[in-house]
Amino acid sequence: MKENKFLQHFKWSLMILGAFSGIFFIFSFVTNIDLGEHKAAEPAMVIRSITLQDEYSFAGEKLTIEDWDIRERLERELYANVFQHSSTIIAIKRSMRYFPMIEKKLSEHGLPSDLKYIAVAESMLSNAVSPAGAKGVWQFMKPVSEFYGLEISEEVDERYHVEKSTEIACKYLKHLHKRFGNWSMAAAAYNIGETRFKKELDFQRAKSYFDMQLNEETSRYVFRLFAIKAVLEDPEYHGYQLKGDSGYAPIEPTKVITVAKSIPDLGLFAQENNISYRKLKWLNPWLIGKQLTNPLKKEYNIRLAE
C-alpha cells in the first residue's frame, strides 16, 4: 500500500514536470527565447545615412555645408530624392532622353548646363500638370508662356512642346538672372514667381537666397536642385545601379510633315499616315484636341514616326 502511494506521487510529479516543460518550450518558441537567450529579429529593411560629399555646387555656386542650417536643408533634399526610388530612377532614365537637347539649347543661349536640373525639379522630365495650372516639362503658367510666344488654345498647347518650351525656359531664366544677379535667386524666382520673389527680397533686405525666409516649397527648391544634380551626376554613389543601355534614348523622328491646313479628325489623320493615334499624340503632345482647325493657316511640324 505504501509503495503504491509512493508510485502515485512519483507519477504525479512526472506529469507536473512534463507540463511545465511543455509550457516553457512553447513560451520559448513563441518569444524566440532559447534557454534564456534572446534572439534579435532581423530588420525587413536597412536604411543607411548618406555620407555628405566635400562639395556641392549648382551653376557655379557652392554650398557651405559647415553651416548647420544649410547642411540640414541639403540633407533633407538628398534623402527626399535618394529614397524616392521609383521616381528618381525614372528621372535618371529620362535624363538620357532629354538632357542632350536641353544642354544644346542652354549652350546656344550661353547658359550653365546645370539649369537642366530645373526641369527635373519641376516635372521629373514629364509633361506634368500642377494644381495651379502650370504645364509641361518646364511647368509654365499661361501668362509667361503667352508673353514669350507659346501658343495656347483649346486644340494646341505648346507648353507640352519640349523643344519650344525649353527655348522659352532659356529666355526666361536669362531674364531672371539679369534681374536678380545669381542663379540661386533666379531659380527661386522661377519657382515662386518673379513678382512675389521681388516683394520678399525687398521686404527682407536680403542679399542671398540662403538667408531668406520663404514658403516651404521655395525654401526647399534651390536645395533640391543641388541634391538632384548630385544624384543624377553620380547615381551609383547614391545607390542606383543602371546598365549602360537601360536609359531612355532620345527620340529622333524619321518622318516630319509640315501642315498649314485644317485637320478635322486627328484619328483619321493618324490612320492615313500609318501611325497609331496614341503614337501621334505621344510624339506631338502639344496637340491637345482631337482636331486641328487651324483658322489662321499656321504651319505646324507634326512628327509621324520614331
C-alpha positions in Angstrom: 0.0 0.0 0.0 2.8 2.4 0.9 4.7 1.5 -2.3 1.6 2.2 -4.4 1.2 5.7 -2.8 4.8 6.4 -3.5 4.4 5.4 -7.1 1.3 7.6 -7.4 3.2 10.6 -6.1 6.1 9.9 -8.4 3.8 9.7 -11.4 2.1 13.0 -10.5 5.4 14.7 -10.1 6.5 13.5 -13.5 3.2 14.7 -15.1 3.6 18.1 -13.4 7.2 18.4 -14.5 6.3 17.4 -18.1 3.5 20.0 -18.2 5.9 22.8 -17.0 8.5 21.7 -19.6 5.9 21.8 -22.4 4.7 25.3 -21.3 8.4 26.5 -21.2 9.1 25.0 -24.6 6.0 26.7 -26.2 6.9 30.1 -24.5 10.5 29.8 -25.8 9.3 29.1 -29.3 6.8 32.0 -29.4 9.1 34.6 -27.9 12.3 33.4 -29.6 13.9 32.5 -26.3 16.3 29.6 -26.2 17.2 28.7 -22.6 17.1 32.3 -21.6 19.0 33.7 -24.6 17.1 36.4 -26.7 17.3 36.2 -30.4 17.1 39.6 -32.1 14.7 39.8 -35.1 16.3 40.7 -38.4 15.1 44.1 -39.8 13.0 44.0 -43.0 15.0 46.9 -44.5 18.2 48.7 -43.6 18.2 52.5 -44.2 21.7 54.0 -44.1 22.5 57.6 -43.7 24.1 59.4 -46.6 27.7 60.5 -46.3 27.9 64.0 -47.5 30.4 64.8 -50.2 33.1 67.5 -49.7 31.4 69.9 -52.1 28.1 70.6 -53.7 27.6 73.1 -56.5 24.9 74.4 -58.8 25.5 76.6 -61.8 28.8 77.8 -60.4 27.5 78.4 -56.8 28.8 76.3 -53.9 27.2 75.4 -50.7 28.9 75.9 -47.3 27.9 72.7 -45.6 29.7 73.7 -42.5 26.7 75.9 -41.7 24.3 73.7 -39.8 21.2 75.3 -41.4 22.5 74.8 -45.0 23.7 71.3 -44.2 20.4 70.1 -42.8 18.4 71.7 -45.6 20.6 70.0 -48.2 20.4 66.6 -46.3 16.6 66.8 -46.4 16.5 67.1 -50.1 19.1 64.4 -50.6 17.1 62.0 -48.6 13.9 63.0 -50.3 15.4 62.2 -53.7 17.6 59.3 -52.9 14.8 57.3 -51.2 12.1 58.3 -53.6 13.2 55.2 -55.5 10.8 54.8 -58.4 10.6 58.5 -59.3 14.3 59.0 -59.1 15.3 56.0 -61.2 12.7 57.1 -63.9 14.2 60.6 -63.8 17.7 59.2 -64.3 16.4 57.2 -67.3 14.5 60.1 -68.8 17.5 62.4 -68.4 19.3 60.3 -71.0 16.5 61.1 -73.5 16.0 64.8 -72.8 19.3 66.2 -71.5 21.2 66.2 -74.8 18.5 68.5 -76.3 18.3 70.7 -73.2 22.0 71.0 -72.9 22.3 72.1 -76.5 19.6 74.8 -76.1 21.3 76.1 -72.9 24.7 76.2 -74.6 23.2 78.1 -77.6 22.0 80.8 -75.1 25.3 80.8 -73.2 23.7 79.4 -70.0 25.1 77.0 -67.4 24.4 73.3 -68.2 23.2 72.8 -64.6 20.0 74.7 -65.3 18.7 71.4 -66.9 18.1 70.2 -63.3 15.3 72.8 -63.0 13.3 70.6 -65.5 13.8 67.6 -63.2 12.7 69.5 -60.1 9.7 70.9 -61.9 8.3 67.8 -63.5 10.7 64.9 -63.3 11.1 65.4 -67.0 7.4 64.7 -67.8 4.6 66.7 -69.3 3.0 67.2 -65.9 0.1 69.5 -64.8 0.3 71.2 -61.4 -2.7 72.1 -59.2 -2.1 75.7 -60.0 -2.3 75.1 -63.8 1.4 75.1 -64.7 2.1 72.6 -67.5 4.8 70.8 -69.4 8.3 69.8 -68.6 9.2 73.3 -67.5 5.9 73.9 -65.7 5.0 77.2 -67.3 1.9 79.2 -66.3 -0.2 80.7 -69.1 0.8 84.4 -68.8 4.5 83.8 -69.0 4.0 81.3 -71.8 2.0 83.6 -74.0 4.3 86.6 -73.2 7.2 84.6 -74.8 5.1 83.4 -77.7 3.9 79.9 -77.0 0.5 79.1 -78.5 -2.2 78.0 -76.0 -5.7 77.2 -77.3 -8.4 74.5 -77.0 -6.5 72.5 -79.6 -2.8 73.4 -79.1 -0.7 73.9 -76.0 2.9 74.5 -76.8 3.9 74.2 -73.2 3.9 70.5 -74.0 6.3 71.0 -76.9 9.5 70.1 -75.2 11.8 71.9 -77.7 9.8 75.1 -77.9 9.2 75.3 -74.1 12.9 74.7 -73.5 13.7 77.6 -75.8 11.3 79.8 -73.7 12.8 78.5 -70.4 16.3 79.6 -71.6 15.0 83.1 -72.4 13.1 83.4 -69.1 15.9 82.1 -66.9 18.3 84.6 -68.6 15.9 87.4 -67.8 15.6 86.3 -64.1 19.4 86.0 -63.7 19.8 89.5 -65.1 17.2 90.9 -62.7 18.3 89.1 -59.5 22.0 88.7 -60.1 22.8 85.0 -59.5 21.3 81.6 -60.3 20.1 80.6 -56.9 17.9 83.7 -56.8 16.9 83.2 -60.4 15.8 79.6 -59.7 13.9 80.7 -56.6 12.1 83.4 -58.6 11.3 80.8 -61.3 9.6 78.7 -58.6 7.7 81.2 -56.6 7.1 83.8 -59.4 9.1 86.8 -60.3 6.9 89.5 -58.8 6.3 87.7 -55.5 10.0 86.9 -55.1 10.9 90.6 -55.7 8.5 91.7 -53.0 10.0 89.2 -50.5 13.5 90.2 -51.4 12.8 93.9 -50.9 10.9 93.3 -47.6 13.6 91.1 -46.1 16.5 93.3 -47.3 18.3 90.0 -48.2 21.5 89.7 -50.2 21.3 85.9 -50.6 18.6 83.3 -51.2 20.1 81.2 -48.5 19.3 83.9 -45.9 15.7 84.3 -46.9 12.6 83.1 -45.1 10.2 81.9 -47.8 7.3 79.5 -48.2 8.0 75.8 -47.6 8.3 74.9 -51.3 10.6 77.7 -52.4 12.7 77.4 -49.2 13.5 73.8 -50.3 13.6 74.4 -54.1 17.2 75.5 -54.6 18.5 72.9 -52.2 16.5 70.4 -54.2 18.4 71.4 -57.3 21.8 70.8 -55.6 20.5 67.4 -54.4 19.1 66.4 -57.8 22.4 67.3 -59.5 24.3 65.3 -57.0 22.2 62.2 -57.5 21.9 62.3 -61.3 25.6 63.1 -61.8 26.6 60.1 -59.6 23.8 57.6 -59.3 25.9 54.8 -58.1 27.2 56.8 -55.1 23.6 57.2 -54.1 22.7 53.5 -54.6 21.3 53.5 -58.1 22.8 50.9 -60.5 21.9 51.2 -64.2 23.4 49.3 -67.1 24.8 51.3 -69.9 21.8 50.7 -72.2 19.0 50.9 -69.7 18.2 54.6 -70.0 15.7 56.0 -72.4 17.2 57.0 -75.7 16.4 60.3 -77.4 13.6 60.1 -80.0 14.8 61.1 -83.4 11.7 61.3 -85.7 12.3 59.8 -89.2 9.3 61.5 -90.7 8.0 65.0 -90.1 5.5 66.8 -92.2 4.5 70.5 -92.3 0.8 71.1 -92.2 -0.8 74.5 -93.0 -4.4 73.5 -93.2 -7.2 72.2 -91.1 -7.2 68.6 -89.8 -10.8 67.9 -88.8 -10.1 64.4 -87.4 -6.7 63.5 -85.9 -7.7 59.9 -85.6 -8.3 59.6 -89.4 -5.1 61.7 -90.0 -3.1 59.2 -88.0 -4.6 56.2 -89.9 -3.9 57.9 -93.2 -0.3 58.4 -92.2 0.2 54.8 -90.9 0.7 55.7 -87.3 -1.5 54.9 -84.2 -3.4 57.7 -82.6 -1.5 57.0 -79.4 1.9 57.4 -81.1 0.7 60.5 -82.9 -0.2 62.1 -79.5 2.9 60.8 -77.8 5.2 62.3 -80.5 3.2 65.5 -80.6 1.9 66.1 -77.0 1.2 69.8 -77.9 -1.8 68.6 -80.0 -4.3 68.5 -77.1 -7.5 68.3 -79.1 -9.0 65.7 -81.4 -8.7 68.0 -84.4 -6.6 71.0 -85.6 -8.9 73.5 -87.1 -6.1 76.0 -87.8 -8.2 79.0 -88.8 -5.1 81.2 -89.3 -3.5 78.6 -91.6 -0.3 78.5 -89.5 2.4 76.0 -90.3 2.8 73.1 -87.8 5.5 70.5 -87.9 4.0 67.1 -87.0 6.1 64.1 -86.2 4.8 60.9 -87.7 7.4 58.2 -87.0 10.1 57.4 -84.5 
